[in-house]
């Protein structure tokens, strides 16, 4: 069972991102404030759940959360800022869209930049530890997947409906054969060696 909070007394927002390791598409982030002591037997890190489980939990979280918000930064912003800080930037945007101000921010991972005057705590594998971060991971993942499925209709050759922009073997082969789409991240590399395009 995941922990329901880092402290007992503060209004906590969990934050996580989705799409950081992708070759194409935006990075999404979510911020979620759950009721104190909120638990759900299926709630977990989004990577450990099936598509159906994630979608069921998305509805559950959006219905029961005290506040939630999702934000994204596109591939151009990722190329400008680099993926780490673009992910943090997206988390800041999600926090700014909450309809209440948290008193503590719980962040999955080990890097963050302060948001306003709110204290924060970085937690490695936080999405498998705290309910609010797990909830944020599910919202970020499901909202991003939904967007990538829409993009698939424009560029079915990259099979984003299956890989959601991640560097699967078929996705890499399509890039090597056809070149990049307008949604690919130009600063990313294939297999750690070949950039998706030459620097301009």
DAWO-V142202 format. One record per pair of residues at least 12 apart in sequence whose ideal C-beta (glycine too) atoms are under 8 Angstrom apart, sorted by the first residue. I is the first residue (numbers start at 1). GAP is how many residues later the second one is. D is the distance in whole Angstrom. If there is no record, write none. Layout:
[[I:GAP:D] [I:GAP:D]]
This chain:
[[1:38:7] [2:37:8] [2:41:6] [2:42:7] [2:126:8] [2:127:6] [2:128:6] [2:129:5] [2:132:6] [3:126:6] [3:127:5] [3:128:7] [4:30:7] [4:32:7] [4:33:5] [4:34:6] [4:35:6] [4:126:8] [4:127:5] [5:31:7] [5:32:8] [5:125:7] [5:126:8] [5:127:7] [6:98:6] [6:100:6] [6:115:6] [6:124:7] [7:97:7] [8:28:8] [10:92:8] [10:93:4] [10:94:4] [11:22:6] [11:55:8] [11:89:7] [11:90:8] [11:91:5] [11:92:5] [11:93:7] [12:21:7] [12:22:8] [12:90:6] [12:91:7] [12:92:5] [12:93:8] [12:94:6] [12:120:6] [13:18:5] [13:19:7] [13:20:5] [13:54:8] [13:82:6] [13:85:7] [13:89:4] [13:91:7] [13:92:5] [13:93:7] [13:119:7] [14:17:7] [14:18:5] [14:19:8] [14:20:7] [14:92:5] [14:94:8] [14:112:7] [14:116:6] [14:117:7] [14:118:3] [14:119:4] [14:120:7] [14:121:6] [14:122:5] [15:14:6] [15:15:7] [15:16:5] [15:17:8] [15:76:5] [15:79:7] [15:80:7] [15:90:6] [15:91:7] [15:92:5] [15:93:7] [15:118:7] [15:121:5] [16:13:7] [16:14:6] [16:75:8] [16:91:8] [16:92:4] [16:110:7] [16:111:5] [16:117:5] [16:118:8] [16:120:4] [16:121:4] [16:124:6] [17:12:4] [17:13:8] [17:70:4] [17:73:6] [17:74:7] [17:91:8] [17:123:6] [18:28:7] [18:119:7] [18:122:4] [18:123:4] [18:125:8] [18:126:5] [18:127:8] [19:121:8] [19:125:5] [19:145:8] [19:146:7] [20:63:6] [20:64:8] [20:67:6] [21:145:6] [21:146:7] [22:142:7] [22:143:4] [22:144:5] [22:145:7] [22:163:7] [23:142:6] [23:143:7] [23:144:5] [23:148:7] [23:149:8] [23:152:7] [23:161:6] [23:162:6] [23:165:5] [23:167:7] [23:173:7] [24:51:7] [24:127:8] [24:134:7] [24:136:7] [24:141:4] [24:147:8] [24:156:8] [24:157:6] [24:159:5] [24:160:5] [24:161:7] [25:50:7] [25:119:7] [25:122:7] [25:123:5] [25:126:6] [25:135:7] [25:139:7] [25:140:4] [25:158:6] [26:46:4] [26:47:6] [26:48:5] [26:49:6] [26:52:7] [26:118:7] [26:121:7] [27:45:7] [27:46:6] [27:51:6] [27:56:7] [27:59:6] [27:60:5] [27:63:5] [27:117:8] [28:42:6] [28:43:7] [28:44:5] [28:62:7] [28:112:5] [28:113:8] [28:115:6] [28:116:4] [28:119:8] [29:41:7] [29:42:6] [29:43:7] [29:58:6] [29:61:4] [29:62:4] [29:64:7] [29:65:5] [29:107:8] [29:111:6] [30:38:7] [30:39:7] [30:40:5] [30:41:8] [30:64:6] [30:105:8] [30:106:4] [30:107:7] [30:108:8] [30:109:4] [30:110:4] [30:113:7] [31:36:8] [31:37:7] [31:38:5] [31:60:7] [31:63:4] [31:64:5] [31:66:8] [31:67:6] [31:71:8] [31:74:8] [31:105:6] [32:29:6] [32:33:5] [32:35:7] [32:36:5] [32:100:5] [32:103:4] [32:104:5] [32:107:6] [33:32:6] [33:33:5] [33:34:4] [33:35:7] [33:65:7] [33:67:7] [33:69:6] [33:99:7] [34:27:8] [34:30:7] [34:31:6] [34:32:7] [34:97:6] [34:98:5] [34:101:6] [35:29:7] [35:30:8] [35:31:6] [38:26:7] [38:93:6] [39:92:7] [40:17:7] [40:20:6] [40:91:8] [42:14:7] [42:15:6] [43:14:6] [43:88:6] [43:91:5] [43:92:7] [43:95:8] [44:84:7] [44:90:6] [45:80:8] [45:82:4] [45:83:4] [45:89:6] [45:92:6] [46:81:7] [46:88:7] [46:91:4] [46:92:5] [46:94:8] [46:95:4] [46:96:8] [47:80:8] [47:90:8] [48:80:7] [49:89:7] [51:94:8] [54:84:5] [54:87:6] [54:88:5] [55:87:6] [57:78:8] [57:81:5] [58:80:6] [58:81:6] [58:84:5] [61:74:5] [61:77:6] [61:78:6] [62:77:7] [65:70:7] [66:34:7] [67:31:5] [67:32:5] [67:33:5] [68:30:7] [68:67:8] [68:71:6] [69:25:5] [69:26:7] [69:27:8] [69:28:4] [69:29:5] [69:30:8] [70:24:6] [70:27:8] [70:69:6] [70:70:6] [70:73:5] [71:19:5] [71:20:8] [71:22:4] [71:23:4] [71:25:8] [71:26:6] [72:18:6] [72:21:8] [72:71:8] [72:72:7] [72:75:7] [73:13:5] [73:14:8] [73:16:6] [73:17:5] [73:20:8] [75:108:6] [75:109:7] [75:110:5] [75:111:8] [77:12:7] [78:107:5] [78:109:7] [79:106:6] [79:107:5] [79:108:5] [82:105:7] [83:102:8] [83:105:8] [84:27:6] [85:28:8] [88:23:7] [88:24:6] [88:25:5] [91:16:7] [91:21:7] [91:24:8] [92:21:7] [92:23:5] [94:42:8] [95:20:5] [95:23:8] [101:15:8] [101:17:7] [102:16:6] [103:15:7] [103:16:8] [104:14:7] [104:15:6] [104:16:7] [104:17:7] [105:13:6] [105:14:7] [105:15:4] [105:16:7] [106:14:7] [106:15:6] [106:17:6] [106:20:6] [106:24:6] [106:26:6] [106:27:5] [107:13:6] [107:14:7] [107:15:5] [107:16:7] [107:19:7] [107:26:8] [108:15:7] [108:17:8] [108:18:4] [108:19:5] [108:25:5] [108:28:7] [108:29:7] [109:13:6] [109:14:8] [109:15:7] [109:17:7] [110:12:5] [110:14:6] [144:20:7] [145:19:5] [148:12:5] [148:13:8] [148:16:4] [148:17:6] [149:12:5] [149:15:8] [151:32:6] [154:27:8] [155:26:5] [155:28:7] [157:17:6] [157:21:6] [158:13:6] [158:16:5] [158:17:7] [158:23:6] [159:12:6] [159:15:7] [165:18:8] [167:23:7] [167:24:8] [172:18:5] [172:19:7] [175:15:6] [175:21:6] [176:14:7] [179:18:8] [180:16:5] [180:17:6] [184:12:5] [184:13:8] [186:13:8] [186:14:8]]
